[in-house]
Amino acid sequence: MNSYIDDIRRILADARKNAYSAINSAMVEAYWQIGKRIVEQEQNGKNRAAYGEAILKELSKALTSEFGKGFSYASMYNFRQFYLTYSDPEIFYTVCRKLTWSHNRLIMRVEDPNARIYYLKEASEQAWSVRTLERNINTFYYQRLLSSQNRSEIVKSTEPLEKDQSRDFIKDPFVFEFLNLPQPSSATEGEIESALIENLQQFLLELGKGFSFIGRQFRISTETDHFFIDLVFYNYLLKCFVLIDLKTGKLTHQDIGQMDMYRRMFDDLKKPEGDNPTIGIILCTEKSETIVKYSVMNDNPKLFATKYMPYLPTESELVAEIEREKRKLNMLNLRA
């Protein structure tokens, strides 16, 4: 009866959203244009460093007196850096302009240009909030995902006929600092599982693109037995189920065998016709490459053992962890 009122509400909500988006795009473009003009002006000076600093101070003073707050020396410096970072108009107009100034300001501080492009595109396509973007940058989201993609390239080099994109979606390590567990963590598998469910939104963001939650302690039954899988997801991009088993200790061959059985059972009993094979991920606090190498996991592109960190490590610790993974991958590549 009041559907027309709901329609009008939606019209107004969409109008406000579009207006905000238009204003944001205009402001971001203005900041980029200001940065461009500053750089152009700097070219006229012989001592560009001193002249550039004088320009920023003069401009800040003039704009602040006319337009008020928001045009400090630091802001002028950021506008200049914004243009220098994205001087290519194609990158600016196709990606940067779609994001807020807060997003752009965070991303332009990332040193790796490839990582910057990745964060720009992902923040835009996945509608990351500023807080999510900051968290992903601080936890080296791009680098952790890249190590998985490098692993995929090694697999492709030995299996040229099979293009398996599932590896490109799985980071190593995962970081669960949002659980707020004490360090060092003494939580049980059940406690970590409960904490992940209580923080499901953050957990899904950490897992990556395309994941939706299906169930916890998901029961799968045969004629004689019942089995319970810790966590079950579905990935609509990979078009398959994803099973996750949590382990607080060191990875064992029994863990791998159990997950392989779960994955095969799920394919047989739950997988719809037309879907891709089920993926099995064992999340553990300590991973043995020897166990992985001499288990069914070594020959199965749908089985993964990935380390998880229940707290946010320091930057040096996380970089060291990623470098260790890269060295292991290089060794595997040499042996292939």
C-alpha positions, 0 to 999 in steps of 0.5 A: 500500500505504501510502496510508493513511499519506499520508492521515493525513499530509494530515489532520495537515498540514491540521489544523496549517494550520487551527489556525495560521489560527484562531490568527492570525485570533484574534490579529488580531481581538484587536489590532483589538478592543484598538485599538477599546477604546483609541479609545473610552477616548480619547474620555473625555479633554479633551486627547485627544493627551496623554490618548491618549499616557498611555493607550498608556504605561499600557496597555503597562506593564500588559500587558507585566508580565502577558503579557510582550513584544509589548505595547510602546508602539509595539505599542499605537500600531499597534493603535490605528492598525489600528482607525482604519484599518479601523473598518468591521467589514465590511472587517475581518471579510471581509478583514483577519481573513484576513491575518496581522498582518504583512500588515495592518501593512504595508497600513495604512501605505499612504496611498491608501484605494483602494490599501489595499483592493486590497492587502488583497483581492489579498494574501488571494485570491492568498496573497501572502507578506509579502515579496511584499506588501512588494515590491508596495507598494514598487514601486507595483503598484496604481498601475502597474496602475491606469494600464493600467486608465485606458488601458482606459477610454479604449479603452472610450470609443471602442469601447463595444461591446467590453469588453477586459479584457486591458489591465487585466492589464498594468502599465506599467512593469514592474519587474525589480529581482529580476534584480540587474542592475548600474545602468545595465544593459548586459545583452543581450536574451538575458542578460535573458531568461535572468535572467527564466527563472532568476527565473521565480517572481518574474517570474510575480508581477510579470506578475500574475494567471493567468499560467503559463509555456509556453516560451522561444525558442518555435518556430513554423513555416510550410511554409518558415520557422521563427520563435522567440518570446522567451517564451510564457505562457498566462493562464487568466483571460483564456483566451489565449496571451501572447507576450513579445518583449524589446527593450533599445533603443528601440521601432521599427515593425519590432518592432511589425510582428514581434510582430503577425506572431507574434500572427497566426501563433500564432492561426492555428497554435496557438490552440485553438478557443474560446480568445480571441485571442493577446496580444502584449507588447513589453517595451522600455527606451524607448517612443516614443508616436509609433511606437505612435500611427502603427503597427498597435498603435494599432488593435489591442487585443491588441498592447502596448508596455510599458516595463520597468525592470531595477532598482528605481528610487527612489520619486520616479523611479517616481512620475514615470514613472507620472505621465508615463504618466497625462499621455500617457493624458490627451492621448490622451483629449483627442484622441479 
